[in-house]
Amino acid sequence: MVSTKEPQWIAVNNNALQYFGGVPALVVCDNCKQAVIANKDWIDPELNKDYAEWAEHNHTVILPAKVKKPKYKSSVENAVGILEKGFFHDMEEMDYFSLEQFNRDLWQHLDKLNSAPFTKKPHSRRYYWDEERRELMPLPPIPYEYMERRTAKVSSDYHVRFDNAYYSVDRAYLHREVLIRASAATVKIFSKEGEFICEWPRATVKSQWSTDPNHLPANFKEMSEWNGTYFTRKAMTVGPNTGEVIKRILASRKLEVQTYRMCQGVLGFTKKYSKQALEETCRQALELGKPNYSFIKNSIQLVAENLGVAGYNTAVNDERNKGAFVMGAESMDIERLLSRSQSLAQGKGKGGGK
């Protein structure tokens, strides 16, 4: 399992039923947050809403194990021990470079274990399981599908952001709000009125971009405020190093539109830091061969601190201090403050003697 979030938890339970070939009358689960919200007295536990709907869909009942009572889940704990002693020890000595490789070997070892005869009783685990399988209820026609529900606004790059990934939407919905319905495997996008727009495989890594060129207008550079020319010109008002960094970011992806948010992020640092600080940070990025948003984000604060007052956007500071009296540094000199304090004390003493 690549994640322990609720969509993947539901998918794992679906896969278990599929492997069993049926549905048990009772499901005993652990007290993980994806399954149970509260289980104080065991008699009436509060289940996660989505897991409760999963049980209802499959016509089964969920009975979580007692908290801190291992005997109520002894079968599971014993099975884990069997797997660890059976073949996990052998598999940990092997190198795997993908989940698919690991699962392939896992299934082979599992089939071998289930088919192996017991040492103290006849037959194998598979033999007894085939008998128990007859007691299962039939699987529902369609597996339960967990759906996350969100709203998002289509940005100037014709993408919506969902779960730290980006999905393109037809150009007709530029700057409009859309509805997102996401399962563990797919992301479906609808208009606010419920009209289906498009569907994407759900991203598997953070910051992944999914872009259909047909969603972008042929002349999107002229139609959208965000385009390569716009960001390059804006960067050159900061300095040549910033301009070069933006050019390299624009060329870093297969589709230029996928870089616009990074460009906007880099140039957006001038809201807090000075152009001089951003230009110097970009110079260092080019020198180190790291002309990307992450490097600049992690470096610009230190550059600004080294530059002192010149490292920050003084225009913002001026606006913040508008209408206020700003003292000079000399007014906070320690000798000056002590002298003034003594003068005040002496004056108060003379006043008290009159």
N, C-alpha and C positions, 0 to 999 in steps of 0.2 A: 504494500500500500504506500503510495507516494505522499500521502497526507493523512492526518487524523481528524480533519474537519468533517462536519456533518454529511456533506455530499458523498465523501469517500466512505464514511461509516455505513451509510445506507447501501452504497454499492457493494461493500464487503458482505453485508447481510444478504443481499440479493444473490451474490455469487455463491454463498453458502447453501442457500435453498436450491439453487440450480444444481450444485454439485450433489446434494442429497437426493434430488429428484422429487422432492415433495416438501410439505410444510408440517412441522411437528405441532401438536396441540398446545404445547407450552414451550416458551423460550426463556431460559435462565441466562441472564446477562450479568456482567460486572457493573459496578456503579460509576462508570465513566460519564463525563458530562454530556457526551453525545447521546447517551441513552437515558440517564436519570438526572433529574434536577434535585430531588430530595428523597431520601429513603430513611426516615427517622425510626419508624416502627415496623418496617418490612410488610405490614399488613396492607397499607394503602400508600404505596410509593407514588411520588409525582414524577411522571415520565416526561422526557423531552417530547414536545408536541409532534415533531416530524417522525420520531421513532414510534410514537403511539399511532400515528396515521399509517405508518408502515405495517404495524401489527394488524390494524383494522383492515387494511387492504388485503393482507394475506390470511385473514380469519384465524389469527392465532392470539395467544395471550402472553404478555411479557411479565415475568416474575423475577425481578432483580434479586441477586443473592444478598444475604444479610451482610451488612457492613462489618468488617473485621471478624468475620466468621468463616474461616477457610473450609470448614467441613461442608458448608453449603455449596461449595463449588469444587469439591474434591475431584470430581471426574475431569474437569478442565485442567486443574493443577496437575493431576496425574498424567494427563495426555501430554502436557508441555514437557514433563519429565521424560516421558517415553521418547518424544522427538529429540530432546537434547542428548539423551543417551544413545538413541538409535542412529541418527545421521547428522544432526547439527554439528556435532564435534568434528566429523569428517569434512563437512562443507566449509567450516570456518578456516580450514587450511588452504582453501582454494581462493583464487582471485577472480572477481567478477567485475565487469565493466558496464553492465546494464542490468536492469531489473528483469528483463526478458531471459537473459542467460541464467540468472539465479533461479527463476521460476521453472525453467526447463529442467534443471537438475533436481529441483525440489520435488516436482511431480514424479520423476523417475524413482527417487528414493522413497517417496510416500507410497507409490504403488507396490514397490518391493516390500516395504514394511507391512502393508495391509495384507499382502498375499502370503507372508511368511507364517508357518504354523506356530501355534503356541507351544511352549515347552511343557506346561503342566496340565493342559487340557486339549481335547481334539479340535481340529479345524483351525481356521485363521480368523483374523478380525473381519476380513471381507465376507466370510461365510456368515458370521453372526449379523453383520450389517445388512446383508441381503434379506435376512429374516425381519429385522427391525424396519427396513424400508417399506414393507407392506403395510405398516401401521400409519404411515404418513398420509396427510391429506394432500389432494392434488394441488399443483402449483396454479396460481391465477393465470389467466390468458396473457396478461401483460404485466411485467414486473413493475413494482412501485418505483416511481421516479421522483427523486427529491428535486425541488425547484427553488432556487434562490430568486427573490424578486427585488429589483432595484429600478430606480429612474436615473437617467443620465442625460446630459446635454451634448449634442453633437458639436464638437469643437471645429475651429477653423481649418484643422487638418483632416476633416471628414471622418474622424474616429471618435468613438466613445471609450471611456476608461472604465474597466470593471475588474475588480480583484487584481489590481496592479498589472493589468495587461490592456492592450488596445485593439479595438475591432473597428474596421471600416464600415460605414453606413452610406447608403445611396446619397448622392449630392443633393437630392431634393429635400433632405432633412437637415441641411446645414443650419446650425445654431438653434435647432428645435429640440425639445425634450422628447425622449423615447423611453419605452419600457423594456426592461431586460428580464428575461426568464432563463435561468441557467441551471442545468443539471451538472452532474459530475463529469459528463462527457461533452455536452454541447452548450452553446450560448445562443439563445434565440432573441431577436430584437424586433419589437413591435412599435407601431406609432402609438400616440397617446389615446387614439380612438380604438386601439386593439388590432389594427391591420398589420399582418405579418410583413416584415421588411426583408430580413435575411437571417441566416443561421451560420454559425462558425463552430468548429471543434474548439473545445475549451483549452486555453493556453496551459501549458505544463510547466513553464518557467516564468519567473518574475520579469516584467518589462517586455514580454513577447509581443510582437506586432503581427496582426493578421489583416492583410490588405488585399482587397479585390480592385485591380486597376479600373474595372468597369464602374466602380463607385465614384471615381474621380472624373470631373469634367475634363474634356480634352484641353481646354484652355484654362485650367484651374488656377494658373499663375496670375491670370488677369482677373479672375472672378473672386479670389480669396485675398484677404489682406495678408495672410501668411504665405510667403513664397520665398524662394532663394534670393531673389533680388532685394526684397524687402529686408530680410535679415542681414544680408551682406552690406547694404547701404547703412543700416542702423549700426552695425558693428564698426564700420569705418569712421563713424563719428566719435567712437571711443579711441581707436588707434589701429595701426597696421597689424599688430600682433593679435588683437581681438578679431579683426577682419579675417586673418589667416586661420584662426581657430574655427570660426564660424564656417568658412569655406570647407575645411576638412570635416567638420561635423556633417555638413550638408551632403558630402560625398561618401559618408561612412555607411550608408544603408542602401539597399537595392533600390528602394523608392525614396526619393528625396523628401516626400511628404512625411515620412516616418521620423524625420529628424527635427521637425519644426518645434516640437515641445522642448527638446534639448536646447535648441537655439534660443527659444524664448526664456528658458531657465537661465542660461548663461548671461544674456543681456539684462535679465531681470535683477541681477545682483547690483546694478547701479541704483536701485531704489534705496539700498542701505549703504553700499560702499561707493567710493568715488570712482570716476572713470580711470584715474591714475592707478588705483588699486587693482581694478579689473584688467587693465592693460599690462601691468606688471605680472599678474597671475598668469595671464595668457602667454606672456613671454617665457615664463618658467615652464609652462605646459609644453610649449613648442620645443624648448631646449631639452626637456626630458623625454620627448616623444610621447607625451600623454595629452594630446589636445582633445579632451573630452569633458563632458559636464561633471562627472564624478570627481575628477581631479580638481577642477576649479572650485567646486562646492566645498571640498575638504581643505583647500589651501587659501582661499581668499581672505578668511578671517585673520590668519596669521600675517599675511601680507599687509592687510589694513592696519593691524596693530603695530607693525614695524614702521609704517609710514606715519603713525600718530594721527593728529587731526586731519592731515591731508589724505588719510586713507578712507575717510568716511564721506558720505554725501552731505556736504555742508548746506546744500539747499534745503534738505530735509530738516537739518538741525536748526537752520534759521527760521523755518516755518514753525517748528516746534516751540521756539523761544520767542516768537513774535509777541510783543506787548510786555515782555518781562525785562527786568533789569539784570544784565549779566555782569558779574564782578570780574575784574581782572585777576590774574594770578597773584599779583603783589598784595592784594587785599587779604589773602590767606596766609601771608608770611607769619611765622610763629612769633618773631620778635615784635612785630606790629600788633599782633593780637594780645600779647602779654602786656605791652606798654599801655594799650587801650584799657585793658582790664584793671591795671593798677591805677590809672587816671580816674576811672569810674569809681573805684573803691575809695580813693582819697577824697573825691568830691562828695561821696555819700557820707563819709566820716565828718567832713567839715559841716555839711548840712545838718548832721545830727547834733553837732555841738552848739548850734545857734539857738 
